[in-house]
Structures are given as structure tokens and as C-alpha cells.
């Protein structure tokens, strides 16, 4: 009888371990990863997990990024307060554009901290450098990234921020994979996207995302969903993190 109980218990534990592993393992990426089909005028015709990827803003839109109305439309101070940046941290502004959030983050992490500011457009990097120099900031590191690689150093970043950027990534799977690798264990990935659930938000549909869509795409990676904030007037604050290193 004891032998039978022992065998049953071992089988039970093995099944439980398998179920737990299966429940926590990241889903397999779709095959093919991307498809191409006719889409909207604002889209690229390239689809990822049922979502058409939007065209990105060129450097000709840099002045729009710096428009004064952003203070009331997006409330950047509320976002930065929610991020709870600390002096001395290493953070990244991916798709930084003209550096609208870069310099604000640089002030928060202070001279002992560092901000990696990435963009795929050489012209945007030039504009960003000019803006950082004008503000006398020396803790910003501009990076000309690639459409499929943020080019951030591995295991080095406490927080990565993307504001209205992710939906325009031409290679979203590869970009998130690269950003997840750049995070320190326990580091956070924060996506700010106009709320696709709210029709009244005056943004073209392809430039908005729902929380469900973002979480579905992030679930393909070794990232944990932490929270979704609605403190901003029109945008989600979607927070994920790289799991901490298990204790020995």
C-alpha cells in the first residue's frame, strides 16, 4: 500500500510540475511571424498577431512632438511621477524622437544616472543631440538603433520607456526581445499608448492600442505584466518587468 501511495504521489508531483511549467512558459510566436495584406492608409500592410503595424512619424514631425499642447493633452509630469525614477538609475527612451521625454528623464535620474535615447532616424538623433546640448545635459547617450534591434547593452537598464512608439515598430517581436534582454533582472518595460478602447480619443485607430492587444503581444516574451495605469487623460501606462533573478 505504501508503495502504491508513493508512486501516486510522485506521479502527482510530476504532473503538477509539468502543469506549472506549461502555465508560466511564454507562448510560441506565431508562424509566420508577420503577414502582409491590404490594410488602411495609415498602415504598412504588415500584420502582427491580428494588428496592422502603423507608419512611423518621420523627422519632419519633430515640431509636433514639441507642441505646447502636450502638457495638457498627455500630462508628462503625471507619467514621470508614476515611473518613480531614482537618481543614479540607468534608463532608456526608445523611439525618443526629438527628446521630449529624454531630457525630463535625464533630470530625474540626475548626473549620476544615464539615459540611453534611441531612434531609427539619423535626423531625429541629430535633433535630439541639439536639444540635449541646449539644456546642458551630459548624462544622455544617443543611439542610432535599427528597426529590429534597439541596440541597448544587455542586462544594463532599470527602466525602458516607449511613448506612442510600440504600435509603429516594424519588427515588434524582435524589438521587445532586444529590450527584454537589455533590462536588468526586475527591470521595467513601460509602454504608453493611446487607449484603443476609447473611441473618443482623437487619434487615428491604427495609432491606438487596447490593453488586451499589448498584453497579448508582451506575453510572447519573458516579461511579467505588473499594472495598467489610466492616470493619463488619453493613454494607457502599461508596465511589464523582467522577472527578478531567483534567489540561490
C-alpha positions as CSV (number, residue, x, y, z in Angstrom):
1,X,0.0,0.0,0.0
2,X,2.8,2.4,0.9
3,X,4.5,1.6,-2.5
4,X,1.3,2.5,-4.3
5,X,0.9,5.7,-2.4
6,X,4.5,6.7,-3.1
7,X,4.0,6.0,-6.8
8,X,0.8,8.1,-6.9
9,X,2.4,11.0,-5.0
10,X,5.4,11.0,-7.4
11,X,3.1,11.0,-10.4
12,X,1.0,13.8,-8.9
13,X,4.1,16.0,-8.2
14,X,5.4,15.4,-11.7
15,X,2.0,16.3,-13.3
16,X,1.8,19.4,-11.1
17,X,5.3,20.5,-12.1
18,X,4.5,20.0,-15.8
19,X,1.3,22.0,-15.5
20,X,3.1,24.8,-13.6
21,X,5.8,24.9,-16.2
22,X,3.3,24.9,-19.1
23,X,1.3,27.7,-17.4
24,X,4.3,30.0,-17.0
25,X,6.1,29.3,-20.3
26,X,5.9,32.1,-22.8
27,X,3.6,31.2,-25.8
28,X,5.3,30.2,-29.0
29,X,5.4,33.0,-31.6
30,X,3.0,32.7,-34.5
31,X,4.3,31.1,-37.7
32,X,4.8,33.0,-39.9
33,X,5.7,35.8,-37.5
34,X,4.4,38.5,-39.9
35,X,1.9,38.5,-42.7
36,X,1.3,41.0,-45.5
37,X,-2.2,42.0,-46.6
38,X,-4.0,45.1,-47.7
39,X,-4.7,47.5,-44.8
40,X,-5.6,51.1,-44.0
41,X,-4.0,54.2,-45.5
42,X,-2.2,54.7,-42.1
43,X,-0.7,51.2,-42.1
44,X,2.2,49.4,-43.6
45,X,0.2,46.4,-44.8
46,X,2.3,44.3,-42.4
47,X,0.4,42.4,-39.7
48,X,1.4,41.0,-36.4
49,X,-1.0,39.0,-34.2
50,X,-4.0,40.4,-35.9
51,X,-2.8,44.0,-35.7
52,X,-1.7,46.1,-38.7
53,X,1.6,48.0,-38.0
54,X,1.3,51.7,-38.3
55,X,3.6,54.0,-40.3
56,X,6.1,55.8,-38.1
57,X,6.4,59.5,-37.8
58,X,9.4,60.9,-39.8
59,X,11.7,63.6,-38.5
60,X,9.6,66.1,-40.3
61,X,7.1,65.8,-37.5
62,X,9.6,66.8,-34.8
63,X,8.0,70.1,-34.2
64,X,4.7,68.3,-33.5
65,X,6.4,66.3,-30.8
66,X,7.4,69.5,-29.1
67,X,4.0,71.2,-29.3
68,X,2.9,73.0,-26.1
69,X,-0.4,71.3,-26.1
70,X,1.3,68.0,-25.0
71,X,1.4,69.4,-21.4
72,X,-2.4,69.3,-21.2
73,X,-3.1,66.5,-23.6
74,X,-0.7,64.0,-22.2
75,X,0.3,65.3,-18.8
76,X,4.0,64.3,-18.9
77,X,4.6,65.1,-15.3
78,X,2.0,62.6,-14.2
79,X,3.7,59.9,-16.3
80,X,7.1,60.7,-14.9
81,X,5.8,60.7,-11.4
82,X,4.2,57.3,-12.0
83,X,7.6,55.9,-13.2
84,X,9.2,56.8,-9.9
85,X,12.6,57.2,-11.4
86,X,15.5,57.5,-8.9
87,X,18.8,59.3,-9.0
88,X,21.6,57.1,-10.4
89,X,19.4,54.8,-12.4
90,X,20.1,53.8,-16.0
91,X,17.0,54.2,-18.1
92,X,16.2,54.2,-21.8
93,X,13.9,56.3,-24.0
94,X,13.2,54.1,-27.1
95,X,11.9,55.9,-30.1
96,X,13.0,59.1,-28.4
97,X,12.4,61.4,-31.4
98,X,13.3,65.0,-30.5
99,X,13.9,64.0,-26.9
100,X,10.7,65.4,-25.4
101,X,10.8,62.8,-22.6
102,X,14.6,62.2,-22.7
103,X,15.5,65.4,-21.0
104,X,12.8,65.0,-18.4
105,X,14.1,61.6,-17.6
106,X,17.7,62.8,-17.5
107,X,16.7,65.4,-14.9
108,X,15.1,62.8,-12.7
109,X,18.0,60.3,-12.7
110,X,20.5,63.1,-12.2
111,X,24.2,63.4,-13.1
112,X,24.9,60.0,-11.6
113,X,22.3,58.4,-13.8
114,X,22.2,57.8,-17.5
115,X,19.6,57.9,-20.3
116,X,20.0,55.9,-23.5
117,X,17.9,57.7,-26.1
118,X,17.3,55.6,-29.2
119,X,15.8,56.3,-32.6
120,X,15.9,54.7,-36.0
121,X,16.2,58.0,-37.9
122,X,19.6,59.7,-38.0
123,X,17.9,63.1,-38.4
124,X,16.0,62.6,-35.2
125,X,19.2,61.7,-33.4
126,X,20.7,65.0,-34.7
127,X,17.7,67.0,-33.4
128,X,17.9,65.2,-30.1
129,X,21.6,65.9,-29.7
130,X,20.9,69.6,-30.3
131,X,18.1,69.7,-27.8
132,X,20.2,68.0,-25.1
133,X,23.1,70.3,-25.7
134,X,20.9,73.3,-25.4
135,X,19.8,72.1,-22.0
136,X,23.3,71.4,-20.8
137,X,22.7,67.7,-20.2
138,X,25.7,65.4,-20.2
139,X,24.0,62.1,-19.0
140,X,22.2,61.3,-22.3
141,X,23.7,58.8,-24.7
142,X,22.0,59.0,-28.1
143,X,21.9,55.7,-30.0
144,X,21.0,55.2,-33.7
145,X,19.1,52.0,-33.4
146,X,17.8,49.5,-36.0
147,X,14.1,48.7,-36.9
148,X,14.7,45.2,-35.4
149,X,17.2,46.0,-32.7
150,X,17.2,48.7,-30.0
151,X,20.9,48.3,-29.7
152,X,20.8,48.7,-25.9
153,X,23.5,47.0,-23.8
154,X,22.5,43.7,-22.3
155,X,21.4,43.5,-18.6
156,X,22.1,47.2,-18.1
157,X,18.8,49.1,-17.9
158,X,16.5,49.7,-14.9
159,X,13.6,51.0,-17.0
160,X,12.7,51.3,-20.7
161,X,10.1,53.8,-21.8
162,X,8.2,53.9,-25.1
163,X,5.7,56.7,-25.6
164,X,3.4,56.3,-28.6
165,X,6.1,54.2,-30.3
166,X,5.4,50.5,-30.0
167,X,2.5,50.4,-32.4
168,X,4.8,51.8,-35.1
169,X,7.7,49.3,-34.6
170,X,8.2,47.5,-37.9
171,X,9.5,44.4,-36.1
172,X,7.7,44.4,-32.7
173,X,8.7,40.9,-31.7
174,X,12.4,41.5,-32.3
175,X,12.3,44.9,-30.7
176,X,10.7,43.6,-27.5
177,X,13.1,40.7,-27.4
178,X,16.0,43.1,-27.5
179,X,14.5,45.4,-24.9
180,X,13.8,42.5,-22.5
181,X,17.4,41.4,-22.9
182,X,18.6,44.9,-22.1
183,X,16.7,45.1,-18.8
184,X,18.3,44.2,-15.6
185,X,16.5,41.4,-13.7
186,X,13.5,43.1,-12.2
187,X,13.8,46.0,-14.6
188,X,10.6,47.5,-16.1
189,X,9.4,48.0,-19.6
190,X,6.8,50.7,-19.8
191,X,4.6,51.2,-22.9
192,X,2.5,54.3,-23.2
193,X,-0.2,54.0,-25.9
194,X,-3.4,55.9,-26.8
195,X,-6.3,53.9,-25.5
196,X,-7.8,51.8,-28.3
197,X,-10.9,51.0,-26.1
198,X,-11.9,54.7,-26.1
199,X,-13.4,55.9,-29.4
200,X,-13.5,59.5,-28.2
201,X,-9.7,59.7,-28.0
202,X,-8.9,61.9,-31.1
203,X,-6.2,59.7,-32.6
204,X,-6.4,57.6,-35.8
205,X,-7.4,54.0,-34.9
206,X,-4.1,52.4,-36.1
207,X,-2.2,54.7,-33.7
208,X,-4.1,53.4,-30.7
209,X,-3.9,50.1,-28.9
210,X,-6.0,48.2,-26.4
211,X,-4.7,46.8,-23.2
212,X,-5.6,43.3,-24.3
213,X,-3.6,43.6,-27.5
214,X,-0.5,44.9,-25.8
215,X,-0.6,42.2,-23.1
216,X,-1.1,39.5,-25.7
217,X,2.0,40.6,-27.6
218,X,4.1,41.0,-24.5
219,X,3.2,37.5,-23.4
220,X,5.4,36.2,-26.1
221,X,8.4,37.3,-24.1
222,X,10.0,36.7,-20.7
223,X,8.1,39.6,-19.2
224,X,5.6,39.8,-16.4
225,X,2.6,42.2,-16.5
226,X,2.7,44.5,-13.5
227,X,-0.1,47.0,-13.9
228,X,-2.0,49.2,-16.3
229,X,-2.4,52.8,-15.2
230,X,-5.1,55.1,-16.5
231,X,-3.8,58.3,-14.8
232,X,-3.2,60.0,-18.1
233,X,-6.1,61.8,-20.0
234,X,-5.9,59.7,-23.2
235,X,-3.2,57.0,-22.8
236,X,-2.6,53.7,-21.0
237,X,0.6,53.3,-18.9
238,X,1.3,49.6,-19.4
239,X,4.0,48.3,-17.1
240,X,5.9,45.0,-17.5
241,X,9.0,43.7,-15.9
242,X,11.7,41.2,-16.5
243,X,11.4,38.6,-13.7
244,X,13.9,39.0,-10.9
245,X,16.8,36.5,-10.6
246,X,15.7,33.6,-8.4
247,X,17.3,33.5,-5.0
248,X,20.1,30.8,-4.8
